[in-house]
Amino acid sequence: MADKGIGAGKPTYLEAHWSVGTSLEIKEVEEELNIQWADVEGYWIKWNALHLNMKDGAHHEFPVDTGEVDWKRPYSTILLDEDYNEIEEEN
C-alpha cells in the first residue's frame, strides 16, 4: 500500500498561527488621558494603540503593550491545498 501522507489531499501550504493577548486597566487609561470612560463613544485597538472616540468629538490614543509572542509553539497549524482549502488542522 502506498503512503498517502498526512491529510486527505496533497498539501501546498502549511500555515501556523500564534496569539498574543493584553490587558488594560481602565482606571490607568482614564488617569493618563484625563478622561472618564463614561464619555467614550467608541474604541478599537490597532497597531498596539487603544483608540478612543469621545462623545465630544475628541480622539485619544493610548499605547498598548502586547509583550512578546511565545514562538515556541503555534496555537494551530493548518495544511492547505493549492486553492487554500483546508486539508487538516492541528490545535
NORBEL-V784006 format. One record per pair of residues at least 12 apart in sequence whose ideal C-beta (glycine too) atoms are under 8 Angstrom apart, sorted by the first residue. I is the first residue (numbers start at 1). J is the second residue. D is the distance in Angstrom with one decimal. If there is no record, write none. Layout:
i->{I;I}
j->{J;J}
d->{D;D}
//
This chain:
i->{6;6;7;7;7;8;8;9;9;9;10;11;11;11;11;11;12;12;12;13;13;13;13;14;14;14;14;15;15;15;16;16;16;17;17;17;17;17;18;18;18;18;18;19;19;20;20;20;20;21;22;22;22;22;24;24;24;29;29;29;32;33;33;33;35;35;35;39;39;39;40;40;40;40;41;41;41;45;48;48;48;48;49;49;49;49;50;50;50;75;76;76;76;77;77;78}
j->{79;88;79;87;88;87;88;81;85;87;81;79;80;81;87;88;80;81;82;79;80;81;84;77;78;79;80;77;78;80;74;76;77;74;75;76;77;78;69;70;71;74;75;69;75;66;67;68;69;66;64;65;66;67;50;62;64;50;52;62;62;52;60;62;52;54;60;54;55;56;52;53;54;55;53;54;55;64;63;64;65;66;61;62;63;64;62;63;64;91;89;90;91;89;90;90}
d->{6.6;6.3;5.1;3.8;3.9;5.9;7.4;5.2;7.9;5.1;6.8;4.1;6.6;6.6;5.6;7.9;6.3;5.5;4.3;7.4;4.2;8.0;7.0;6.4;7.3;5.8;7.5;6.8;4.6;6.4;4.0;7.5;5.0;5.4;5.8;4.8;7.5;7.7;5.1;7.2;6.7;5.1;6.4;7.9;5.2;5.0;6.5;7.6;5.0;7.6;5.6;6.5;4.9;6.9;6.4;7.4;6.7;6.8;7.8;5.3;6.5;7.3;4.9;6.2;7.2;6.8;6.6;5.4;5.2;7.1;5.3;7.3;6.2;7.4;5.0;6.1;4.7;5.9;6.6;4.9;7.5;5.9;4.7;6.7;6.0;6.0;4.3;7.8;5.5;6.9;6.1;6.8;5.0;7.3;5.0;7.7}
//
